[in-house]
């Protein structure tokens, strides 16, 4: 089943620079989850230990009750959690029924200790998101 996840992960910008073995390693710690419309996947201010990649459906991102963005197939949320374990800075809710790939932060932490190049290749995308999010905070 991990190979099926590999095909989804390769199309996600966060993982686009990973080589085959790195993608396989990420796919091996990935599980598929389904969420009904209206389900909160992540809550602003809560502890953070996982990220999701949308396979099908749409997620809505809100901060302090304000709509920030919608995330569709190939999009992702919670990437800061798997790298920094920071508290959530937004709430993420299933806007429709959603199929997503789930990456547990602890398993991902173990992976990047074994294969540090994975984190190094993700860092530029995460840094760009931090800049984008800080710009959105200033509105």
N, CA, C and O atoms as CSV, one atom per row, in Angstrom:
chain,resi,resn,atom,element,x,y,z
A,1,UNK,N,N,0.822,-1.205,0.000
A,1,UNK,CA,C,0.000,0.000,0.000
A,1,UNK,C,C,0.860,1.260,0.000
A,1,UNK,O,O,0.440,2.295,-0.519
A,2,UNK,N,N,2.054,1.183,0.575
A,2,UNK,CA,C,2.919,2.364,0.637
A,2,UNK,C,C,3.219,2.902,-0.755
A,2,UNK,O,O,3.356,4.111,-0.939
A,3,UNK,N,N,3.323,1.997,-1.749
A,3,UNK,CA,C,3.620,2.459,-3.105
A,3,UNK,C,C,2.514,3.366,-3.637
A,3,UNK,O,O,2.798,4.342,-4.330
A,4,UNK,N,N,1.254,3.055,-3.321
A,4,UNK,CA,C,0.138,3.913,-3.744
A,4,UNK,C,C,0.302,5.301,-3.132
A,4,UNK,O,O,0.026,6.301,-3.794
A,5,UNK,N,N,0.740,5.374,-1.899
A,5,UNK,CA,C,0.962,6.666,-1.244
A,5,UNK,C,C,2.115,7.400,-1.916
A,5,UNK,O,O,2.089,8.625,-2.041
A,6,UNK,N,N,3.115,6.658,-2.345
A,6,UNK,CA,C,4.274,7.228,-3.037
A,6,UNK,C,C,3.796,8.081,-4.209
A,6,UNK,O,O,4.281,9.194,-4.409
A,7,UNK,N,N,2.842,7.559,-4.985
A,7,UNK,CA,C,2.330,8.280,-6.151
A,7,UNK,C,C,1.641,9.584,-5.766
A,7,UNK,O,O,1.739,10.566,-6.501
A,8,UNK,N,N,0.950,9.616,-4.635
A,8,UNK,CA,C,0.324,10.858,-4.170
A,8,UNK,C,C,1.381,11.827,-3.640
A,8,UNK,O,O,1.326,13.025,-3.917
A,9,UNK,N,N,2.328,11.313,-2.889
A,9,UNK,CA,C,3.335,12.172,-2.263
A,9,UNK,C,C,4.223,12.871,-3.287
A,9,UNK,O,O,4.618,14.020,-3.085
A,10,UNK,N,N,4.536,12.190,-4.379
A,10,UNK,CA,C,5.443,12.770,-5.372
A,10,UNK,C,C,4.859,14.032,-6.007
A,10,UNK,O,O,5.606,14.878,-6.497
A,11,UNK,N,N,3.526,14.166,-6.003
A,11,UNK,CA,C,2.884,15.336,-6.613
A,11,UNK,C,C,2.730,16.502,-5.636
A,11,UNK,O,O,2.252,17.569,-6.021
A,12,UNK,N,N,3.125,16.312,-4.390
A,12,UNK,CA,C,2.993,17.344,-3.363
A,12,UNK,C,C,4.272,18.184,-3.330
A,12,UNK,O,O,5.362,17.633,-3.181
A,13,UNK,N,N,4.156,19.515,-3.467
A,13,UNK,CA,C,5.358,20.368,-3.493
A,13,UNK,C,C,6.319,20.123,-2.324
A,13,UNK,O,O,7.535,20.206,-2.491
A,14,UNK,N,N,5.780,19.826,-1.162
A,14,UNK,CA,C,6.604,19.600,0.024
A,14,UNK,C,C,7.582,18.438,-0.172
A,14,UNK,O,O,8.674,18.438,0.396
A,15,UNK,N,N,7.189,17.460,-0.971
A,15,UNK,CA,C,8.004,16.263,-1.175
A,15,UNK,C,C,8.604,16.174,-2.575
A,15,UNK,O,O,9.242,15.175,-2.906
A,16,UNK,N,N,8.414,17.194,-3.395
A,16,UNK,CA,C,8.803,17.151,-4.812
A,16,UNK,C,C,10.295,16.920,-5.034
A,16,UNK,O,O,10.676,16.329,-6.045
A,17,UNK,N,N,11.142,17.369,-4.123
A,17,UNK,CA,C,12.588,17.229,-4.310
A,17,UNK,C,C,13.162,15.938,-3.729
A,17,UNK,O,O,14.366,15.699,-3.823
A,18,UNK,N,N,12.312,15.105,-3.130
A,18,UNK,CA,C,12.808,13.857,-2.555
A,18,UNK,C,C,13.098,12.844,-3.656
A,18,UNK,O,O,12.390,12.787,-4.661
A,19,UNK,N,N,14.148,12.043,-3.456
A,19,UNK,CA,C,14.429,10.986,-4.427
A,19,UNK,C,C,13.545,9.771,-4.115
A,19,UNK,O,O,12.787,9.778,-3.145
A,20,UNK,N,N,13.650,8.742,-4.938
A,20,UNK,CA,C,12.774,7.569,-4.809
A,20,UNK,C,C,12.866,6.920,-3.429
A,20,UNK,O,O,11.839,6.597,-2.833
A,21,UNK,N,N,14.076,6.727,-2.918
A,21,UNK,CA,C,14.221,6.058,-1.624
A,21,UNK,C,C,13.670,6.922,-0.492
A,21,UNK,O,O,13.100,6.401,0.466
A,22,UNK,N,N,13.839,8.241,-0.599
A,22,UNK,CA,C,13.295,9.144,0.420
A,22,UNK,C,C,11.766,9.142,0.376
A,22,UNK,O,O,11.115,9.116,1.420
A,23,UNK,N,N,11.194,9.169,-0.833
A,23,UNK,CA,C,9.733,9.093,-0.969
A,23,UNK,C,C,9.201,7.776,-0.421
A,23,UNK,O,O,8.168,7.752,0.249
A,24,UNK,N,N,9.897,6.688,-0.702
A,24,UNK,CA,C,9.483,5.389,-0.178
A,24,UNK,C,C,9.498,5.387,1.344
A,24,UNK,O,O,8.606,4.817,1.973
A,25,UNK,N,N,10.502,6.018,1.939
A,25,UNK,CA,C,10.594,6.083,3.399
A,25,UNK,C,C,9.427,6.877,3.983
A,25,UNK,O,O,8.858,6.483,5.000
A,26,UNK,N,N,9.069,7.993,3.345
A,26,UNK,CA,C,7.922,8.787,3.806
A,26,UNK,C,C,6.633,7.994,3.601
A,26,UNK,O,O,5.782,7.959,4.490
A,27,UNK,N,N,6.483,7.361,2.444
A,27,UNK,CA,C,5.276,6.576,2.157
A,27,UNK,C,C,5.086,5.452,3.173
A,27,UNK,O,O,3.955,5.112,3.520
A,28,UNK,N,N,6.182,4.879,3.646
A,28,UNK,CA,C,6.112,3.764,4.588
A,28,UNK,C,C,5.523,4.166,5.940
A,28,UNK,O,O,5.012,3.312,6.664
A,29,UNK,N,N,5.587,5.451,6.290
A,29,UNK,CA,C,5.033,5.900,7.579
A,29,UNK,C,C,3.724,6.668,7.383
A,29,UNK,O,O,3.261,7.363,8.287
A,30,UNK,N,N,3.138,6.534,6.202
A,30,UNK,CA,C,1.920,7.249,5.849
A,30,UNK,C,C,0.716,6.322,5.952
A,30,UNK,O,O,0.783,5.158,5.556
A,31,UNK,N,N,-0.390,6.846,6.487
A,31,UNK,CA,C,-1.642,6.101,6.518
A,31,UNK,C,C,-2.727,6.936,5.850
A,31,UNK,O,O,-2.629,8.162,5.789
A,32,UNK,N,N,-3.750,6.271,5.356
A,32,UNK,CA,C,-4.865,6.963,4.716
A,32,UNK,C,C,-5.998,7.114,5.723
A,32,UNK,O,O,-6.358,6.160,6.413
A,33,UNK,N,N,-6.554,8.319,5.801
A,33,UNK,CA,C,-7.685,8.586,6.691
A,33,UNK,C,C,-8.791,9.268,5.907
A,33,UNK,O,O,-8.535,9.965,4.925
A,34,UNK,N,N,-10.025,9.059,6.349
A,34,UNK,CA,C,-11.182,9.719,5.756
A,34,UNK,C,C,-11.859,10.564,6.820
A,34,UNK,O,O,-12.011,10.134,7.964
A,35,UNK,N,N,-12.268,11.775,6.436
A,35,UNK,CA,C,-12.925,12.701,7.346
A,35,UNK,C,C,-14.242,13.154,6.732
A,35,UNK,O,O,-14.303,13.458,5.541
A,36,UNK,N,N,-15.289,13.198,7.540
A,36,UNK,CA,C,-16.584,13.702,7.086
A,36,UNK,C,C,-16.562,15.216,7.084
A,36,UNK,O,O,-15.843,15.839,7.864
A,37,UNK,N,N,-17.358,15.807,6.198
A,37,UNK,CA,C,-17.488,17.268,6.153
A,37,UNK,C,C,-17.817,17.788,7.547
A,37,UNK,O,O,-18.654,17.224,8.250
A,38,UNK,N,N,-17.149,18.870,7.939
A,38,UNK,CA,C,-17.371,19.477,9.244
A,38,UNK,C,C,-16.439,18.994,10.341
A,38,UNK,O,O,-16.418,19.573,11.427
A,39,UNK,N,N,-15.671,17.949,10.083
A,39,UNK,CA,C,-14.746,17.414,11.083
A,39,UNK,C,C,-13.519,18.313,11.209
A,39,UNK,O,O,-12.890,18.657,10.208
A,40,UNK,N,N,-13.179,18.692,12.446
A,40,UNK,CA,C,-11.961,19.470,12.691
A,40,UNK,C,C,-10.781,18.505,12.763
A,40,UNK,O,O,-10.753,17.604,13.602
A,41,UNK,N,N,-9.812,18.701,11.878
A,41,UNK,CA,C,-8.617,17.860,11.863
A,41,UNK,C,C,-7.546,18.420,12.782
A,41,UNK,O,O,-6.790,17.670,13.398
A,42,UNK,N,N,-7.486,19.756,12.873
A,42,UNK,CA,C,-6.488,20.450,13.681
A,42,UNK,C,C,-7.162,21.661,14.308
A,42,UNK,O,O,-7.973,22.333,13.671
A,43,UNK,N,N,-6.817,21.933,15.569
A,43,UNK,CA,C,-7.417,23.059,16.277
A,43,UNK,C,C,-6.366,24.090,16.654
A,43,UNK,O,O,-5.323,23.759,17.217
A,44,UNK,N,N,-6.657,25.339,16.337
A,44,UNK,CA,C,-5.759,26.450,16.654
A,44,UNK,C,C,-5.390,26.418,18.133
A,44,UNK,O,O,-6.262,26.308,18.995
A,45,UNK,N,N,-4.098,26.515,18.420
A,45,UNK,CA,C,-3.605,26.534,19.790
A,45,UNK,C,C,-3.330,25.166,20.378
A,45,UNK,O,O,-2.705,25.066,21.434
A,46,UNK,N,N,-3.781,24.112,19.721
A,46,UNK,CA,C,-3.585,22.755,20.239
A,46,UNK,C,C,-2.165,22.276,19.956
A,46,UNK,O,O,-1.468,22.811,19.093
A,47,UNK,N,N,-1.760,21.267,20.698
A,47,UNK,CA,C,-0.483,20.624,20.423
A,47,UNK,C,C,-0.516,20.018,19.033
A,47,UNK,O,O,-1.583,19.687,18.517
A,48,UNK,N,N,0.636,19.877,18.438
A,48,UNK,CA,C,0.691,19.448,17.048
A,48,UNK,C,C,1.649,18.280,16.883
A,48,UNK,O,O,2.818,18.354,17.263
A,49,UNK,N,N,1.133,17.202,16.310
A,49,UNK,CA,C,1.974,16.015,16.163
A,49,UNK,C,C,1.809,15.309,14.826
A,49,UNK,O,O,2.327,14.205,14.654
A,50,UNK,N,N,1.105,15.911,13.877
A,50,UNK,CA,C,0.920,15.248,12.603
A,50,UNK,C,C,0.631,16.242,11.492
A,50,UNK,O,O,0.295,17.400,11.738
A,51,UNK,N,N,0.768,15.763,10.272
A,51,UNK,CA,C,0.383,16.563,9.112
A,51,UNK,C,C,-0.483,15.704,8.204
A,51,UNK,O,O,-0.479,14.477,8.307
A,52,UNK,N,N,-1.225,16.356,7.313
A,52,UNK,CA,C,-2.050,15.642,6.349
A,52,UNK,C,C,-1.807,16.192,4.947
A,52,UNK,O,O,-1.498,17.370,4.766
A,53,UNK,N,N,-1.956,15.312,3.968
A,53,UNK,CA,C,-1.906,15.665,2.554
A,53,UNK,C,C,-3.273,15.304,1.979
A,53,UNK,O,O,-3.722,14.167,2.120
A,54,UNK,N,N,-3.931,16.252,1.338
A,54,UNK,CA,C,-5.265,16.011,0.792
A,54,UNK,C,C,-5.158,15.190,-0.494
A,54,UNK,O,O,-4.438,15.558,-1.422
A,55,UNK,N,N,-5.881,14.081,-0.530
A,55,UNK,CA,C,-5.973,13.250,-1.727
A,55,UNK,C,C,-7.243,13.618,-2.494
A,55,UNK,O,O,-7.226,13.744,-3.718
A,56,UNK,N,N,-8.345,13.790,-1.760
A,56,UNK,CA,C,-9.627,14.114,-2.372
A,56,UNK,C,C,-10.428,14.948,-1.382
A,56,UNK,O,O,-10.415,14.673,-0.182
A,57,UNK,N,N,-11.126,15.967,-1.881
A,57,UNK,CA,C,-11.929,16.825,-1.023
A,57,UNK,C,C,-11.233,18.149,-0.759
A,57,UNK,O,O,-10.219,18.475,-1.376
A,58,UNK,N,N,-11.808,18.911,0.182
A,58,UNK,CA,C,-11.291,20.247,0.486
A,58,UNK,C,C,-11.253,20.478,1.990
A,58,UNK,O,O,-12.198,20.149,2.707
A,59,UNK,N,N,-10.153,21.045,2.450
A,59,UNK,CA,C,-10.010,21.483,3.837
A,59,UNK,C,C,-10.138,22.996,3.878
A,59,UNK,O,O,-9.745,23.686,2.937
A,60,UNK,N,N,-10.692,23.509,4.973
A,60,UNK,CA,C,-10.754,24.957,5.185
A,60,UNK,C,C,-9.837,25.307,6.346
A,60,UNK,O,O,-9.858,24.650,7.387
A,61,UNK,N,N,-9.033,26.346,6.159
A,61,UNK,CA,C,-8.122,26.825,7.192
A,61,UNK,C,C,-8.666,28.140,7.726
A,61,UNK,O,O,-8.937,29.065,6.960
A,62,UNK,N,N,-8.826,28.222,9.059
A,62,UNK,CA,C,-9.284,29.460,9.695
A,62,UNK,C,C,-8.340,29.822,10.830
A,62,UNK,O,O,-7.740,28.949,11.457
A,63,UNK,N,N,-8.219,31.105,11.084
A,63,UNK,CA,C,-7.420,31.603,12.204
A,63,UNK,C,C,-8.274,32.632,12.918
A,63,UNK,O,O,-8.734,33.595,12.303
A,64,UNK,N,N,-8.489,32.438,14.210
A,64,UNK,CA,C,-9.343,33.323,15.009
A,64,UNK,C,C,-10.716,33.476,14.344
A,64,UNK,O,O,-11.307,34.556,14.349
A,65,UNK,N,N,-11.209,32.364,13.770
A,65,UNK,CA,C,-12.519,32.359,13.146
A,65,UNK,C,C,-12.575,32.928,11.739
A,65,UNK,O,O,-13.621,32.862,11.094
A,66,UNK,N,N,-11.472,33.488,11.247
A,66,UNK,CA,C,-11.436,34.075,9.904
A,66,UNK,C,C,-10.918,33.073,8.888
A,66,UNK,O,O,-9.940,32.367,9.134
A,67,UNK,N,N,-11.588,33.020,7.738
A,67,UNK,CA,C,-11.160,32.137,6.647
A,67,UNK,C,C,-9.791,32.594,6.134
A,67,UNK,O,O,-9.601,33.762,5.795
A,68,UNK,N,N,-8.850,31.661,6.084
A,68,UNK,CA,C,-7.503,31.955,5.587
A,68,UNK,C,C,-7.303,31.346,4.202
A,68,UNK,O,O,-6.800,32.007,3.293
A,69,UNK,N,N,-7.700,30.083,4.046
A,69,UNK,CA,C,-7.455,29.392,2.779
A,69,UNK,C,C,-8.274,28.121,2.697
A,69,UNK,O,O,-8.765,27.610,3.703
A,70,UNK,N,N,-8.413,27.623,1.484
A,70,UNK,CA,C,-8.928,26.283,1.235
A,70,UNK,C,C,-7.771,25.461,0.699
A,70,UNK,O,O,-6.927,25.968,-0.040
A,71,UNK,N,N,-7.735,24.190,1.075
A,71,UNK,CA,C,-6.677,23.288,0.628
A,71,UNK,C,C,-7.334,22.122,-0.093
A,71,UNK,O,O,-8.148,21.401,0.485
A,72,UNK,N,N,-6.976,21.943,-1.356
A,72,UNK,CA,C,-7.537,20.863,-2.161
A,72,UNK,C,C,-6.529,19.752,-2.384
A,72,UNK,O,O,-5.472,19.730,-1.755
A,73,UNK,N,N,-6.857,18.826,-3.282
A,73,UNK,CA,C,-5.972,17.691,-3.557
A,73,UNK,C,C,-4.543,18.130,-3.882
A,73,UNK,O,O,-4.316,19.037,-4.682
A,74,UNK,N,N,-3.586,17.453,-3.233
A,74,UNK,CA,C,-2.172,17.780,-3.398
A,74,UNK,C,C,-1.691,18.806,-2.393
A,74,UNK,O,O,-0.487,18.990,-2.216
A,75,UNK,N,N,-2.633,19.483,-1.727
A,75,UNK,CA,C,-2.273,20.451,-0.700
A,75,UNK,C,C,-2.011,19.750,0.620
A,75,UNK,O,O,-2.329,18.572,0.781
A,76,UNK,N,N,-1.434,20.472,1.556
A,76,UNK,CA,C,-1.065,19.866,2.827
A,76,UNK,C,C,-1.249,20.853,3.967
A,76,UNK,O,O,-1.276,22.067,3.762
A,77,UNK,N,N,-1.372,20.313,5.168
A,77,UNK,CA,C,-1.516,21.128,6.375
A,77,UNK,C,C,-0.815,20.423,7.525
A,77,UNK,O,O,-0.789,19.195,7.593
A,78,UNK,N,N,-0.250,21.212,8.423
A,78,UNK,CA,C,0.388,20.652,9.605
A,78,UNK,C,C,1.862,20.341,9.443
A,78,UNK,O,O,2.459,19.683,10.296
A,79,UNK,N,N,2.457,20.815,8.344
A,79,UNK,CA,C,3.868,20.497,8.095
A,79,UNK,C,C,4.789,21.038,9.176
A,79,UNK,O,O,5.820,20.433,9.470
A,80,UNK,N,N,4.431,22.174,9.772
A,80,UNK,CA,C,5.264,22.720,10.849
A,80,UNK,C,C,5.277,21.775,12.046
A,80,UNK,O,O,6.271,21.686,12.766
A,81,UNK,N,N,4.175,21.076,12.251
A,81,UNK,CA,C,4.066,20.163,13.386
A,81,UNK,C,C,5.093,19.051,13.319
A,81,UNK,O,O,5.725,18.720,14.323
A,82,UNK,N,N,5.262,18.475,12.143
A,82,UNK,CA,C,6.178,17.346,12.046
A,82,UNK,C,C,7.636,17.773,12.130
A,82,UNK,O,O,8.508,16.952,12.411
A,83,UNK,N,N,7.905,19.047,11.889
A,83,UNK,CA,C,9.285,19.528,11.948
A,83,UNK,C,C,9.617,20.250,13.247
A,83,UNK,O,O,10.751,20.171,13.719
A,84,UNK,N,N,8.650,20.953,13.835
A,84,UNK,CA,C,8.961,21.786,15.004
A,84,UNK,C,C,8.158,21.458,16.252
A,84,UNK,O,O,8.541,21.869,17.348
A,85,UNK,N,N,7.058,20.732,16.117
A,85,UNK,CA,C,6.151,20.429,17.231
A,85,UNK,C,C,5.556,21.689,17.849
A,85,UNK,O,O,5.147,21.687,19.010
A,86,UNK,N,N,5.510,22.771,17.062
A,86,UNK,CA,C,4.894,24.019,17.526
A,86,UNK,C,C,3.389,23.817,17.666
A,86,UNK,O,O,2.818,22.907,17.066
A,87,UNK,N,N,2.759,24.665,18.456
A,87,UNK,CA,C,1.302,24.610,18.579
A,87,UNK,C,C,0.671,25.058,17.267
A,87,UNK,O,O,1.263,25.822,16.504
A,88,UNK,N,N,-0.522,24.576,17.024
A,88,UNK,CA,C,-1.240,24.922,15.793
A,88,UNK,C,C,-1.520,26.415,15.748
A,88,UNK,O,O,-1.964,26.995,16.739
A,89,UNK,N,N,-1.263,27.041,14.602
A,89,UNK,CA,C,-1.559,28.466,14.467
A,89,UNK,C,C,-2.863,28.691,13.713
A,89,UNK,O,O,-3.234,29.831,13.436
A,90,UNK,N,N,-3.564,27.599,13.377
A,90,UNK,CA,C,-4.837,27.716,12.669
A,90,UNK,C,C,-5.666,26.458,12.924
A,90,UNK,O,O,-5.153,25.425,13.353
A,91,UNK,N,N,-6.954,26.580,12.647
A,91,UNK,CA,C,-7.861,25.435,12.696
A,91,UNK,C,C,-8.057,24.939,11.272
A,91,UNK,O,O,-8.231,25.733,10.347
A,92,UNK,N,N,-8.030,23.629,11.102
A,92,UNK,CA,C,-8.231,23.022,9.787
A,92,UNK,C,C,-9.433,22.087,9.894
A,92,UNK,O,O,-9.451,21.165,10.710
A,93,UNK,N,N,-10.437,22.344,9.052
A,93,UNK,CA,C,-11.694,21.601,9.081
A,93,UNK,C,C,-11.988,21.031,7.698
A,93,UNK,O,O,-11.695,21.663,6.683
A,94,UNK,N,N,-12.566,19.841,7.664
A,94,UNK,CA,C,-12.988,19.261,6.387
A,94,UNK,C,C,-14.187,20.054,5.876
A,94,UNK,O,O,-15.245,20.065,6.504
A,95,UNK,N,N,-14.016,20.708,4.749
A,95,UNK,CA,C,-15.091,21.497,4.136
A,95,UNK,C,C,-16.053,20.573,3.389
A,95,UNK,O,O,-17.240,20.872,3.252
A,96,UNK,N,N,-15.528,19.457,2.915
A,96,UNK,CA,C,-16.308,18.406,2.263
A,96,UNK,C,C,-15.803,17.090,2.847
A,96,UNK,O,O,-14.920,17.099,3.705
A,97,UNK,N,N,-16.341,15.976,2.404
A,97,UNK,CA,C,-15.736,14.708,2.789
A,97,UNK,C,C,-14.316,14.701,2.218
A,97,UNK,O,O,-14.099,15.078,1.067
A,98,UNK,N,N,-13.361,14.272,3.028
A,98,UNK,CA,C,-11.948,14.353,2.647
A,98,UNK,C,C,-11.263,13.002,2.826
A,98,UNK,O,O,-11.431,12.324,3.839
A,99,UNK,N,N,-10.489,12.635,1.815
A,99,UNK,CA,C,-9.555,11.515,1.934
A,99,UNK,C,C,-8.179,12.154,2.031
A,99,UNK,O,O,-7.815,12.982,1.195
A,100,UNK,N,N,-7.414,11.773,3.048
A,100,UNK,CA,C,-6.110,12.398,3.265
A,100,UNK,C,C,-5.071,11.357,3.654
A,100,UNK,O,O,-5.393,10.294,4.185
A,101,UNK,N,N,-3.823,11.692,3.376
A,101,UNK,CA,C,-2.702,10.898,3.854
A,101,UNK,C,C,-2.214,11.537,5.142
A,101,UNK,O,O,-2.023,12.751,5.207
A,102,UNK,N,N,-2.016,10.728,6.156
A,102,UNK,CA,C,-1.642,11.186,7.493
A,102,UNK,C,C,-0.204,10.793,7.779
A,102,UNK,O,O,0.180,9.638,7.593
A,103,UNK,N,N,0.600,11.765,8.238
A,103,UNK,CA,C,1.972,11.493,8.655
A,103,UNK,C,C,2.099,11.853,10.125
A,103,UNK,O,O,1.927,13.008,10.512
A,104,UNK,N,N,2.399,10.865,10.926
A,104,UNK,CA,C,2.574,11.070,12.356
A,104,UNK,C,C,3.909,11.762,12.622
A,104,UNK,O,O,4.942,11.363,12.086
A,105,UNK,N,N,3.879,12.792,13.445
A,105,UNK,CA,C,5.075,13.575,13.732
A,105,UNK,C,C,6.184,12.791,14.399
A,105,UNK,O,O,7.360,13.004,14.105
A,106,UNK,N,N,5.824,11.887,15.295
A,106,UNK,CA,C,6.858,11.109,15.985
A,106,UNK,C,C,7.563,10.159,15.015
A,106,UNK,O,O,8.789,10.050,15.019
A,107,UNK,N,N,6.778,9.479,14.191
A,107,UNK,CA,C,7.369,8.579,13.189
A,107,UNK,C,C,8.205,9.378,12.194
A,107,UNK,O,O,9.266,8.930,11.760
A,108,UNK,N,N,7.715,10.570,11.837
A,108,UNK,CA,C,8.460,11.407,10.906
A,108,UNK,C,C,9.765,11.881,11.548
A,108,UNK,O,O,10.798,11.945,10.883
A,109,UNK,N,N,9.718,12.213,12.838
A,109,UNK,CA,C,10.933,12.602,13.560
A,109,UNK,C,C,11.977,11.498,13.540
A,109,UNK,O,O,13.165,11.754,13.343
A,110,UNK,N,N,11.520,10.262,13.747
A,110,UNK,CA,C,12.437,9.119,13.669
A,110,UNK,C,C,13.016,8.990,12.264
A,110,UNK,O,O,14.204,8.715,12.093
A,111,UNK,N,N,12.163,9.192,11.263
A,111,UNK,CA,C,12.608,9.085,9.871
A,111,UNK,C,C,13.690,10.113,9.551
A,111,UNK,O,O,14.705,9.773,8.942
A,112,UNK,N,N,13.480,11.375,9.958
A,112,UNK,CA,C,14.473,12.389,9.589
A,112,UNK,C,C,15.770,12.252,10.381
A,112,UNK,O,O,16.804,12.778,9.967
A,113,UNK,N,N,15.727,11.552,11.515
A,113,UNK,CA,C,16.989,11.238,12.192
A,113,UNK,C,C,17.760,10.192,11.393
A,113,UNK,O,O,18.989,10.236,11.326
A,114,UNK,N,N,17.036,9.254,10.790
A,114,UNK,CA,C,17.672,8.203,9.992
A,114,UNK,C,C,18.048,8.695,8.594
A,114,UNK,O,O,19.059,8.273,8.033
A,115,UNK,N,N,17.224,9.595,8.033
A,115,UNK,CA,C,17.440,10.105,6.672
A,115,UNK,C,C,17.315,11.634,6.710
A,115,UNK,O,O,16.304,12.178,6.265
A,116,UNK,N,N,18.336,12.337,7.240
A,116,UNK,CA,C,18.244,13.787,7.425
A,116,UNK,C,C,18.017,14.570,6.133
A,116,UNK,O,O,17.521,15.696,6.173
A,117,UNK,N,N,18.372,13.989,4.999
A,117,UNK,CA,C,18.173,14.690,3.726
A,117,UNK,C,C,16.699,14.974,3.463
A,117,UNK,O,O,16.377,15.915,2.738
A,118,UNK,N,N,15.801,14.183,4.033
A,118,UNK,CA,C,14.362,14.419,3.848
A,118,UNK,C,C,13.995,15.788,4.414
A,118,UNK,O,O,13.349,16.587,3.736
A,119,UNK,N,N,14.401,16.061,5.644
A,119,UNK,CA,C,14.091,17.363,6.261
A,119,UNK,C,C,14.782,18.498,5.517
A,119,UNK,O,O,14.194,19.559,5.309
A,120,UNK,N,N,16.027,18.274,5.118
A,120,UNK,CA,C,16.773,19.324,4.412
A,120,UNK,C,C,16.084,19.714,3.110
A,120,UNK,O,O,16.067,20.890,2.744
A,121,UNK,N,N,15.520,18.742,2.414
A,121,UNK,CA,C,14.851,19.030,1.147
A,121,UNK,C,C,13.471,19.659,1.348
A,121,UNK,O,O,12.977,20.359,0.465
A,122,UNK,N,N,12.849,19.416,2.498
A,122,UNK,CA,C,11.542,20.006,2.797
A,122,UNK,C,C,11.669,21.437,3.300
A,122,UNK,O,O,10.742,22.234,3.158
A,123,UNK,N,N,12.803,21.761,3.882
A,123,UNK,CA,C,12.985,23.048,4.554
A,123,UNK,C,C,12.672,24.272,3.697
A,123,UNK,O,O,12.007,25.180,4.195
A,124,UNK,N,N,13.110,24.352,2.437
A,124,UNK,CA,C,12.786,25.551,1.646
A,124,UNK,C,C,11.279,25.780,1.487
A,124,UNK,O,O,10.820,26.922,1.515
A,125,UNK,N,N,10.509,24.701,1.320
A,125,UNK,CA,C,9.056,24.831,1.174
A,125,UNK,C,C,8.442,25.288,2.492
A,125,UNK,O,O,7.570,26.157,2.507
A,126,UNK,N,N,8.897,24.704,3.594
A,126,UNK,CA,C,8.379,25.085,4.912
A,126,UNK,C,C,8.729,26.537,5.214
A,126,UNK,O,O,7.897,27.276,5.740
A,127,UNK,N,N,9.952,26.953,4.887
A,127,UNK,CA,C,10.361,28.343,5.121
A,127,UNK,C,C,9.480,29.303,4.329
A,127,UNK,O,O,9.085,30.350,4.841
A,128,UNK,N,N,9.173,28.952,3.090
A,128,UNK,CA,C,8.297,29.801,2.276
A,128,UNK,C,C,6.909,29.903,2.898
A,128,UNK,O,O,6.290,30.966,2.863
A,129,UNK,N,N,6.414,28.796,3.471
A,129,UNK,CA,C,5.097,28.817,4.124
A,129,UNK,C,C,5.130,29.695,5.371
A,129,UNK,O,O,4.161,30.399,5.657
A,130,UNK,N,N,6.234,29.661,6.115
A,130,UNK,CA,C,6.360,30.506,7.306
A,130,UNK,C,C,6.271,31.975,6.907
A,130,UNK,O,O,5.563,32.753,7.546
A,131,UNK,N,N,6.982,32.349,5.861
A,131,UNK,CA,C,6.940,33.733,5.376
A,131,UNK,C,C,5.525,34.092,4.937
A,131,UNK,O,O,5.022,35.164,5.273
A,132,UNK,N,N,4.882,33.202,4.188
A,132,UNK,CA,C,3.513,33.431,3.724
A,132,UNK,C,C,2.555,33.584,4.904
A,132,UNK,O,O,1.710,34.479,4.911
A,133,UNK,N,N,2.692,32.705,5.904
A,133,UNK,CA,C,1.819,32.775,7.080
A,133,UNK,C,C,2.048,34.041,7.882
A,133,UNK,O,O,1.092,34.627,8.390
A,134,UNK,N,N,3.300,34.478,8.007
A,134,UNK,CA,C,3.567,35.700,8.769
A,134,UNK,C,C,3.010,36.910,8.039
A,134,UNK,O,O,2.578,37.870,8.676
A,135,UNK,N,N,3.012,36.879,6.720
A,135,UNK,CA,C,2.402,37.951,5.931
A,135,UNK,C,C,0.895,37.964,6.150
A,135,UNK,O,O,0.297,39.031,6.282
A,136,UNK,N,N,0.274,36.775,6.188
A,136,UNK,CA,C,-1.170,36.684,6.431
A,136,UNK,C,C,-1.541,37.158,7.823
A,136,UNK,O,O,-2.631,37.698,8.014
A,137,UNK,N,N,-0.656,36.970,8.810
A,137,UNK,CA,C,-0.917,37.426,10.181
A,137,UNK,C,C,-1.001,38.942,10.261
A,137,UNK,O,O,-1.655,39.476,11.156
A,138,UNK,N,N,-0.350,39.644,9.340
A,138,UNK,CA,C,-0.271,41.102,9.413
A,138,UNK,C,C,-1.517,41.788,8.889
A,138,UNK,O,O,-1.622,43.010,8.996
A,139,UNK,N,N,-2.470,41.051,8.325
A,139,UNK,CA,C,-3.686,41.663,7.774
A,139,UNK,C,C,-4.562,42.179,8.867
A,139,UNK,O,O,-5.630,42.727,8.595
